[in-house]
Amino acid sequence: MSFFNSIGRSMTRAPRGPKRSPTPTSSTFAAADMPPPAVPSSPVTSSPKPLYLCSPFVEAALVKGNFKTIVVLPKYVDIMEWVAVNVFDFYTNLNEFYGVIAECCTQQSCPTMSAGSALNYTWINQDRKSVHLPAPTYIDYVMTWVQNLLDDENVFPTKSGHDFPQSFPSTVKHVYRQLLRVFAHIYHAHYPQILHLRSEPHFNSLFAHFLAFGREYELLDIKDVKGAANAPVGAGMLWEKWKEVGILEG
């Protein structure tokens, strides 16, 4: 089912649960700023195979089988509500994972928002200029921006009788792109910490679920997952690997 084709349908839905609790983040980021494009920093150079692509780590998962079965729209559930609830869950779980390894992600260890050997994401500042930021600053901006959206009743309504805005699919797609970048950085720069915590099955399953849901509802572009030929997204290689073993569909 196409999420974006569903926008013309009625968006009336049942009441949602209690309002989400806020996540403490920096207040320095203006919520109106929109996500930036990725900018490769240098040509691709050969490098050792990342641990997350090596066996047995690449196969580690809490969920066995194809993730298609857990992302399909349940019967009688409004598609807007289904997408909103899942985006909230992805954000919450990713934020908790990052909180655990945040002490290892510093301005010294991660001076750029790296996601591959030749890929550093850039941020669009208030002057609409593309700038490089240390990864912890970039991620703090992302999480603050998403939290502000989740707390905004005009974007993610929680009260009965309040419908989702017409711009909701586009907004969620921007959110998804930014969360993908946080996943990509953690895989690229902090997977050893994930292994040290023995959390690779949990993190892999979260990311596979995130990818499967994003593709099912057209929230992810393959070019964002894989990156450019001269600046590939490291974690994007998991997409192909997990398709080969039947965890994800094409």
C-alpha positions as CSV (number, residue, x, y, z in Angstrom):
1,M,0.0,0.0,0.0
2,S,1.3,3.4,-0.9
3,F,1.4,5.8,2.1
4,F,1.6,8.8,-0.1
5,N,-1.4,7.7,-2.3
6,S,-3.4,7.4,0.9
7,I,-3.4,11.1,1.6
8,G,-6.6,11.7,-0.3
9,R,-8.5,9.3,1.8
10,S,-10.4,10.2,5.0
11,M,-8.0,10.8,7.8
12,T,-10.6,10.3,10.6
13,R,-9.3,7.9,13.2
14,A,-9.8,6.6,16.8
15,P,-8.3,8.4,19.8
16,R,-4.6,7.8,20.5
17,G,-3.1,7.1,23.9
18,P,-1.6,9.6,26.3
19,K,0.7,12.3,25.0
20,R,4.3,11.3,24.6
21,S,6.9,12.2,27.3
22,P,9.6,14.6,26.1
23,T,13.2,13.5,25.6
24,P,15.7,15.9,27.1
25,T,17.8,17.4,24.3
26,S,19.5,20.7,23.4
27,S,17.2,23.6,22.8
28,T,19.7,25.3,20.4
29,F,18.1,23.9,17.3
30,A,15.4,25.8,15.4
31,A,12.6,23.3,14.5
32,A,11.9,25.0,11.2
33,D,15.3,23.9,9.7
34,M,14.8,21.1,7.2
35,P,17.1,18.1,6.6
36,P,20.3,18.7,4.5
37,P,21.7,16.7,1.6
38,A,24.7,14.4,2.1
39,V,28.0,15.6,0.8
40,P,30.9,13.3,0.1
41,S,34.1,14.5,1.6
42,S,36.7,12.5,-0.4
43,P,37.1,9.8,-3.0
44,V,36.5,6.2,-1.9
45,T,39.5,4.3,-0.5
46,S,39.8,0.6,0.3
47,S,39.2,-0.2,3.9
48,P,38.7,-3.4,6.0
49,K,35.3,-5.0,6.0
50,P,33.1,-3.5,8.7
51,L,32.3,-5.7,11.7
52,Y,28.5,-5.3,11.1
53,L,28.9,-7.0,7.8
54,C,30.9,-9.9,9.2
55,S,29.5,-13.2,10.4
56,P,28.1,-13.9,13.0
57,F,27.2,-10.2,13.7
58,V,25.4,-9.6,10.4
59,E,23.0,-12.5,11.1
60,A,22.4,-11.5,14.7
61,A,18.7,-10.6,15.2
62,L,15.8,-11.0,17.7
63,V,13.3,-11.6,14.9
64,K,13.7,-14.5,12.6
65,G,12.1,-14.5,9.1
66,N,11.0,-11.7,6.8
67,F,10.2,-8.3,8.4
68,K,7.4,-7.8,5.8
69,T,5.1,-9.7,8.1
70,I,5.3,-7.1,10.9
71,V,5.1,-3.9,8.9
72,V,1.9,-4.5,6.9
73,L,-1.1,-2.3,7.9
74,P,-3.3,-4.1,10.4
75,K,-6.9,-4.5,9.6
76,Y,-9.1,-1.6,10.6
77,V,-6.1,0.6,11.5
78,D,-5.8,4.0,9.9
79,I,-2.6,4.3,7.9
80,M,-1.7,7.7,9.2
81,E,-2.0,6.5,12.8
82,W,0.0,3.4,12.0
83,V,2.8,5.4,10.4
84,A,2.8,7.9,13.3
85,V,3.0,5.3,16.0
86,N,5.8,3.4,14.3
87,V,7.8,6.6,13.7
88,F,7.5,7.5,17.3
89,D,8.7,4.0,18.3
90,F,11.7,4.1,15.9
91,Y,12.7,7.5,17.3
92,T,12.3,6.4,20.9
93,N,14.3,3.2,20.5
94,L,17.0,4.8,18.5
95,N,17.3,7.7,21.0
96,E,17.7,5.1,23.8
97,F,20.4,3.3,21.9
98,Y,22.3,6.5,21.2
99,G,22.0,7.5,24.8
100,V,23.8,4.4,25.8
101,I,26.8,5.0,23.5
102,A,26.7,8.8,23.6
103,E,29.7,9.1,25.9
104,C,31.8,7.5,23.1
105,C,30.5,9.9,20.5
106,T,32.3,13.2,21.2
107,Q,33.6,16.1,19.2
108,Q,37.0,14.6,19.4
109,S,36.2,11.1,18.4
110,C,33.5,12.1,15.8
111,P,34.4,15.5,14.4
112,T,32.0,15.0,11.5
113,M,28.7,13.2,11.0
114,S,30.4,10.3,9.2
115,A,28.5,7.4,7.7
116,G,31.1,5.7,5.6
117,S,34.8,5.9,4.7
118,A,34.0,8.7,2.2
119,L,30.7,10.1,3.4
120,N,30.1,12.9,5.9
121,Y,26.6,14.4,6.2
122,T,26.2,18.2,6.4
123,W,23.6,20.3,8.1
124,I,21.7,23.3,6.8
125,N,22.1,26.1,9.3
126,Q,19.7,29.1,9.8
127,D,21.5,31.0,7.0
128,R,20.6,28.1,4.7
129,K,24.3,27.2,4.4
130,S,25.6,23.6,4.3
131,V,28.0,23.1,7.3
132,H,29.9,20.2,8.8
133,L,29.1,19.5,12.4
134,P,30.5,17.1,14.9
135,A,28.4,14.0,15.1
136,P,27.1,14.6,18.6
137,T,26.0,18.1,17.7
138,Y,24.3,16.9,14.5
139,I,22.5,14.1,16.3
140,D,21.4,16.4,19.0
141,Y,19.9,18.7,16.4
142,V,18.1,15.8,14.7
143,M,16.7,14.4,17.9
144,T,15.6,17.8,19.1
145,W,13.9,18.6,15.7
146,V,12.1,15.2,15.8
147,Q,11.0,15.6,19.4
148,N,9.6,19.0,18.7
149,L,7.6,17.6,15.8
150,L,6.3,14.7,17.9
151,D,5.2,17.2,20.6
152,D,3.4,19.4,18.1
153,E,-0.3,18.7,18.0
154,N,-0.6,20.2,14.6
155,V,1.9,17.7,13.2
156,F,1.3,14.6,15.3
157,P,-2.2,15.0,16.7
158,T,-3.1,12.9,19.7
159,K,-6.6,14.2,20.6
160,S,-9.8,12.7,19.2
161,G,-11.2,14.7,16.3
162,H,-7.8,16.2,15.3
163,D,-6.8,15.0,11.9
164,F,-3.3,14.7,10.4
165,P,-2.2,17.6,8.2
166,Q,-2.0,17.2,4.5
167,S,1.8,17.7,4.8
168,F,2.2,14.7,7.2
169,P,3.6,12.2,4.6
170,S,6.3,14.7,3.5
171,T,7.2,15.6,7.0
172,V,7.5,12.0,8.0
173,K,9.8,11.3,5.0
174,H,12.1,14.1,6.2
175,V,12.1,12.6,9.7
176,Y,12.9,9.1,8.3
177,R,15.8,10.4,6.3
178,Q,17.4,12.0,9.3
179,L,16.8,9.0,11.6
180,L,18.5,6.9,8.8
181,R,21.6,9.1,9.1
182,V,21.7,8.5,12.9
183,F,21.6,4.7,12.3
184,A,24.3,5.0,9.6
185,H,26.6,6.9,11.9
186,I,26.2,4.5,14.8
187,Y,26.9,1.5,12.5
188,H,29.9,3.2,11.0
189,A,31.5,4.7,14.1
190,H,30.1,2.9,17.1
191,Y,29.3,-0.7,16.2
192,P,32.2,-1.9,18.5
193,Q,30.4,-0.3,21.4
194,I,27.1,-2.1,20.3
195,L,29.1,-5.4,20.3
196,H,30.6,-4.7,23.7
197,L,27.1,-4.3,25.1
198,R,26.1,-7.5,23.3
199,S,23.2,-5.5,21.8
200,E,23.8,-6.3,18.1
201,P,20.7,-8.5,17.8
202,H,18.6,-5.7,19.2
203,F,20.1,-3.0,17.1
204,N,20.1,-5.1,13.9
205,S,16.5,-6.0,14.4
206,L,15.6,-2.3,15.0
207,F,17.4,-1.2,11.9
208,A,15.9,-4.0,9.7
209,H,12.4,-3.2,11.0
210,F,13.1,0.5,10.2
211,L,14.2,-0.3,6.7
212,A,11.3,-2.7,6.0
213,F,8.7,-0.2,7.3
214,G,10.3,2.7,5.3
215,R,10.2,0.8,2.1
216,E,6.6,-0.5,2.7
217,Y,5.3,3.0,3.1
218,E,7.6,4.8,0.6
219,L,9.4,6.7,3.4
220,L,12.9,5.8,2.2
221,D,14.6,6.3,-1.1
222,I,17.1,3.6,-2.0
223,K,19.6,6.3,-2.9
224,D,19.5,7.5,0.7
225,V,20.0,4.0,2.0
226,K,22.9,3.1,-0.3
227,G,24.4,6.5,-1.0
228,A,26.3,7.6,-4.1
229,A,28.8,5.3,-5.9
230,N,31.7,7.4,-4.8
231,A,30.3,8.0,-1.3
232,P,28.4,4.9,-0.2
233,V,26.5,4.6,3.1
234,G,28.3,1.9,5.1
235,A,25.2,0.6,6.8
236,G,23.4,0.6,3.4
237,M,25.3,-2.6,2.6
238,L,23.2,-4.3,5.2
239,W,20.2,-3.7,2.9
240,E,21.7,-6.0,0.2
241,K,23.0,-8.5,2.7
242,W,19.6,-8.9,4.4
243,K,17.8,-9.1,1.1
244,E,20.1,-12.1,0.2
245,V,19.1,-14.0,3.3
246,G,15.4,-13.1,3.1
247,I,15.2,-10.7,6.0
248,L,14.2,-7.8,3.7
249,E,12.4,-7.6,0.4
250,G,13.6,-5.6,-2.6
